[in-house]
């Protein structure tokens, strides 16, 4: 399990009465980790260290359709 941070933004624009388009962007950074691997048997001179940085970006674009019309209360 890794703990990190994320930041993002999004926008939505109504095209017609029932249609809209949206865009979202998110950047995440889950930090740095490392691991040591070796062959069999585990002999220190033949060990290798592996470093990992877990970070990336995510972008989404979509269309939305709103079903039905406005809700009207009748008493």
C-alpha positions as CSV (number, residue, x, y, z in Angstrom):
1,X,0.0,0.0,0.0
2,X,1.3,3.5,-0.8
3,X,0.1,6.9,0.4
4,X,0.3,10.0,-1.7
5,X,-1.5,13.0,-3.0
6,X,-3.5,14.1,-6.0
7,X,-4.8,17.3,-7.6
8,X,-7.2,17.8,-10.4
9,X,-9.7,20.0,-12.2
10,X,-12.7,19.6,-14.4
11,X,-15.3,21.5,-16.4
12,X,-18.7,20.7,-17.9
13,X,-20.5,22.7,-20.7
14,X,-24.1,22.3,-21.6
15,X,-24.5,21.9,-25.4
16,X,-28.3,21.6,-25.6
17,X,-31.3,21.0,-23.3
18,X,-30.3,17.4,-22.5
19,X,-26.6,17.2,-23.7
20,X,-23.4,18.3,-22.1
21,X,-19.7,17.7,-22.6
22,X,-17.1,17.4,-19.8
23,X,-13.4,17.3,-19.4
24,X,-11.3,16.2,-16.3
25,X,-7.6,16.1,-15.5
26,X,-5.9,14.5,-12.5
27,X,-2.2,14.3,-11.4
28,X,-1.2,11.8,-8.8
29,X,2.0,11.1,-6.9
30,X,2.2,8.0,-4.7
31,X,5.9,8.6,-3.7
32,X,9.1,6.6,-4.0
33,X,9.8,3.0,-3.0
34,X,12.6,0.6,-3.5
35,X,13.2,-3.2,-3.3
36,X,16.2,-5.4,-3.3
37,X,16.3,-8.5,-5.5
38,X,18.8,-11.3,-5.8
39,X,19.4,-14.7,-7.4
40,X,19.3,-18.0,-5.6
41,X,21.1,-18.2,-3.2
42,X,21.0,-14.7,-1.9
43,X,24.6,-13.6,-2.0
44,X,25.2,-9.8,-1.3
45,X,27.5,-9.1,-4.2
46,X,24.9,-10.2,-6.7
47,X,22.0,-8.3,-5.3
48,X,20.2,-5.6,-7.3
49,X,18.3,-2.5,-6.0
50,X,15.1,-1.5,-7.9
51,X,13.7,2.1,-7.5
52,X,10.1,2.9,-8.3
53,X,8.4,6.3,-8.6
54,X,4.7,6.0,-8.8
55,X,3.2,9.1,-10.4
56,X,1.1,9.9,-13.4
57,X,-1.7,11.8,-15.1
58,X,-5.2,10.9,-16.0
59,X,-7.4,12.8,-18.5
60,X,-11.0,12.1,-19.3
61,X,-13.5,13.5,-21.8
62,X,-17.1,12.6,-21.9
63,X,-20.6,13.3,-23.1
64,X,-23.6,13.3,-20.8
65,X,-27.3,12.9,-21.6
66,X,-29.8,14.0,-19.0
67,X,-33.0,11.8,-19.1
68,X,-36.4,13.4,-18.5
69,X,-37.3,16.9,-17.8
70,X,-37.6,19.1,-14.8
71,X,-39.4,17.7,-11.7
72,X,-42.7,19.4,-11.1
73,X,-44.3,18.9,-7.8
74,X,-48.1,18.8,-7.9
75,X,-50.2,19.1,-4.7
